[in-house]
Amino acid sequence: MATLGDELARLRKLKGWTLRDVEEKTKKKVSNSYLYQLESGDVKEPSPNILYELASVYGVSYASLMRLAGFVVPKSRGTAGTQTSVAFSSLDLSDEEEKDVLDFVEYLRSKRKKKPST
């Protein structure tokens, strides 16, 4: 199962953003150094306010990030099962399928960045 740090890093990479990009997009409410600590798992109890900012910037469910951080969040009606990736919370993917899809998207984006400009 993905950790909060794994998921935050994956979401950032899927967007093609650096730590500093996220800092700017949150209007410096989340510093790049704090995000690095979150992604590396050094922060054990992140602030819900920080998670809200990150959910807003990444365009993902705040409740999903709260759950990954270990907070108890009531399930809303219509949500069944636990998805490990916030990015694919609406799809019915197995854990392995989800990881494969996300890894493939990361691969495509990294390949696209390496192409020389013409």
C-alpha positions in Angstrom: 0.0 0.0 0.0 1.3 3.5 -0.9 2.3 5.8 1.9 1.4 9.5 2.0 4.9 10.4 1.0 4.9 7.9 -2.0 1.6 9.3 -3.2 2.6 13.0 -2.9 5.8 12.3 -4.8 3.9 10.3 -7.5 1.3 13.1 -7.9 4.0 15.7 -8.2 5.9 13.7 -10.8 2.7 13.0 -12.7 2.2 16.8 -13.0 5.9 17.1 -14.0 6.5 19.6 -11.2 9.5 20.2 -9.0 9.3 20.7 -5.3 9.7 24.4 -5.9 6.9 24.4 -8.4 4.6 23.0 -5.8 5.8 25.7 -3.3 4.9 28.4 -5.8 1.5 26.8 -6.7 0.6 26.7 -3.0 1.6 30.4 -2.8 4.3 29.3 -0.4 1.9 27.8 2.1 3.9 24.5 1.6 7.6 25.1 1.4 9.7 22.9 -0.9 11.7 21.6 2.1 8.5 20.6 4.0 7.2 18.9 1.0 10.5 17.0 0.6 10.1 15.9 4.3 6.5 14.8 3.6 7.5 12.8 0.5 10.5 11.1 2.3 8.3 10.1 5.2 10.1 12.3 7.8 6.9 14.1 8.8 4.7 11.6 10.8 1.7 13.9 11.5 1.2 16.5 8.8 -1.1 19.4 9.3 -4.6 19.0 7.8 -4.2 22.5 6.5 -1.1 21.5 4.5 -2.9 18.4 3.2 -5.8 20.6 2.1 -3.4 22.9 0.2 -1.8 20.0 -1.5 -5.1 18.3 -2.4 -6.2 21.6 -4.0 -3.0 22.1 -6.0 -2.9 18.5 -7.2 -6.7 18.3 -7.9 -7.2 15.2 -5.7 -9.5 14.3 -2.8 -8.6 15.9 0.5 -10.2 13.0 2.3 -7.9 10.5 0.5 -4.8 12.4 1.5 -6.1 12.6 5.1 -6.6 8.8 5.1 -3.1 8.2 3.8 -1.8 10.5 6.6 -3.5 8.3 9.1 -6.5 10.5 10.0 -9.9 9.0 10.5 -12.2 10.3 7.8 -15.8 9.2 7.5 -16.5 7.5 4.2 -19.0 9.3 2.1 -21.8 7.4 0.5 -20.8 5.7 -2.8 -17.1 5.1 -1.9 -16.3 1.5 -1.6 -12.9 0.0 -1.0 -9.6 1.7 -0.4 -7.6 2.8 -3.4 -3.9 3.3 -2.8 -3.6 6.0 -5.4 -5.5 9.2 -5.1 -4.9 9.8 -8.8 -7.0 6.8 -9.7 -9.6 6.8 -6.9 -12.5 6.7 -9.4 -11.2 3.7 -11.3 -11.6 0.1 -10.2 -7.9 -1.0 -10.6 -6.1 -3.6 -8.7 -3.1 -2.4 -6.8 -0.7 -3.9 -9.4 -2.7 -2.3 -12.3 -2.7 1.0 -10.6 1.1 1.0 -10.0 1.7 -0.1 -13.6 -0.4 2.7 -15.1 1.2 5.3 -12.9 4.7 4.0 -13.7 3.9 4.1 -17.4 2.7 7.7 -17.2 5.9 8.7 -15.4 7.9 6.9 -18.0 6.1 8.7 -20.9 6.6 12.1 -19.2 10.2 11.5 -18.5 10.8 10.4 -22.1 9.0 13.5 -23.4 11.2 15.8 -21.3 14.4 14.2 -22.7 13.4 14.9 -26.4 15.5 17.8 -27.8 13.6 20.9 -28.8 13.5 21.7 -32.5 
